[in-house]
Amino acid sequence: MPENEPLPYPSLHTDDPSVNRAYRIALGDLLGNVQPFQEGLLEEPRPVLLAGLDYDTPWTRDAAINVWNGLGLIWPGVARNTLLSVLERKGDRLLIGGQYWDAIIWSLGAWTYYLHTGERDFLALALQAVRNSLERFEAEEFDADLGLFRGPAVYGDGVAAYPQRYSPGGTSSILDWVQFNPQRKADRGYGIPMMSLSTNCVYYQAYRTVNWMAEELSLSPVFAYEQRAAALCENIQKHFWNPALGTFRYLVDAEGGSDHQEGLGHSFALLFGLADAQQARSVLDKQFIAPAGIPCVWPSYERYLQKGGYGRHSGTVWPFISAFWGAAALQHGRSDLFEREFKLFSGHINRHGQCAEIYHPLSGEVYGGLQEAGQGADGLEWASCSRQSWTASAYLRMLLFGVAGLRFSSAGVEFQPCLMDGLEKVQINPLRYRSSLLDLTLIGRGTQIRRFSVNGVSAEPFLPADVWGEQRVVIEVG
């Protein structure tokens, strides 16, 4: 099928009309954000997924997260183009572009794309880009004294994500901190001296991912990456874990850091196995959940609370974080936390008829939060962007990887579904996986599989990566 013709999008039919409607809205928002674009390795305009209705580019972190959320299962060509559009060549080196501190998250999107499609040519290119980029960021942003990577939090490009000392006033971008604080900047790299939980978790997973890529291409793993991943895990434990609070710290720096709760950082620490079983239980119990869902950072900062609101990047609910939190909860046996976040997410989409960027933590209304260089009498008011792609793909993540329980590896796909009260029949088809088209039916309630069949024949809950053609999968849980 030509790239510019849409593949058949999977339809969803459940016994919950609100989920059916939310899914259609999410797919519609994704479709509306697919536009021709030429940048990076794209030599001519190709269809890519833009970051949202209010954006005219994909953005690196958004591109990675959208593909990580399953875009390659929905529209593989668009997913591939989107990933390629944020790469760049500098001389003879292929590098990941975008805002420097979390650009390495591209590796997670690229690996997921390979797991979903099996495209080995793309994987070889991805391995080159990730290894070059790790070398660059190790040279520029690695703090050898603490054994951590410097840089803001994943997605935290606004000053509202940080304490007052990182808000110079009159600007919204954390990147501007360096020009206002030349005497406090780090002596290498861009210069922002903070170290954040989510970003260091991503670097840990990137080290592991680059070796998975190498192994899949029948290359020898790089022993140094195994050592660096282990050392980074140890240093995250040493510098971020706060045993008194039973949670991970948000920031580490020379000025006291921050013990605020970072929703994305906690999610990644649990998802990537950086937390042991006891720590995971503690985080799941102690992470604050607002009435509208998990906040990005909690609590918000006093300069915003004094104005009667919440920071754009602190205190507010960003639904793409809700999806990762739900995944982390499921991975550690807390289906109750996943179900709560999923139902809240469905409600937000249905109530507003779109997948908005940010929501108010108490009311669930679309809310852009407060941040310097904004509008209004105080110059703090911001709008929530409309039809945000990673909000829409996050809902797909919760359906495909949460409710349907798809678990991908280089060997194939396992199934660990989670059906809940009021959502006891789910049909998804056709879902494109490598050389096959999956027709999924899930029936029952709970997380335990009672019967699994493929094309009418009982089987173990697993499909190998080399499965071919149409596969009718029926899963009964109870």
Sequence and secondary structure as in RCSB ss.txt:
>XXXX:A:sequence
MPENEPLPYPSLHTDDPSVNRAYRIALGDLLGNVQPFQEGLLEEPRPVLLAGLDYDTPWTRDAAINVWNGLGLIW
PGVARNTLLSVLERKGDRLLIGGQYWDAIIWSLGAWTYYLHTGERDFLALALQAVRNSLERFEAEEFDADLGLFR
GPAVYGDGVAAYPQRYSPGGTSSILDWVQFNPQRKADRGYGIPMMSLSTNCVYYQAYRTVNWMAEELSLSPVFAY
EQRAAALCENIQKHFWNPALGTFRYLVDAEGGSDHQEGLGHSFALLFGLADAQQARSVLDKQFIAPAGIPCVWPS
YERYLQKGGYGRHSGTVWPFISAFWGAAALQHGRSDLFEREFKLFSGHINRHGQCAEIYHPLSGEVYGGLQEAGQ
GADGLEWASCSRQSWTASAYLRMLLFGVAGLRFSSAGVEFQPCLMDGLEKVQINPLRYRSSLLDLTLIGRGTQIR
RFSVNGVSAEPFLPADVWGEQRVVIEVG
>XXXX:A:secstr
  TTS     EEEES HHHHHHHHHHHHHHHHTEEEE  TT SS EEEE SBTT SS  HHHHHHHIIIIIHHH 
HHHHHHHHHTTEEEETTEEEE SSGGGGGGHHHHHHHHHHHH  HHHHHHHHHHHHHHHHHHHHHHEETTTTEE 
B  TT  BGGGS GGG  SS  BGGGHHHH TTTS SSSS    EEHHHHHHHHHHHHHHHHHHHHTT    HHH
HHHHHHHHHHHHHHHEETTTTEE SEE TT  B  EEHHHHHHHHHTT S HHHHHHHHHHS  BTTB  SEES 
 HHHHTTTS BTTBBSB HHHHHHHHHHHHHTT HHHHHHHHHHHHHHHHHHTS  S B TTT  B   EEEEEE
TTTT E    SSBHHHHHHHHHIIIIIIS EEE SSEEEE   BBTTB EEEEEEEEETEEEEEEEEEESBS EE
EEEETTEE  SEEETT EEEEEEEEEE 
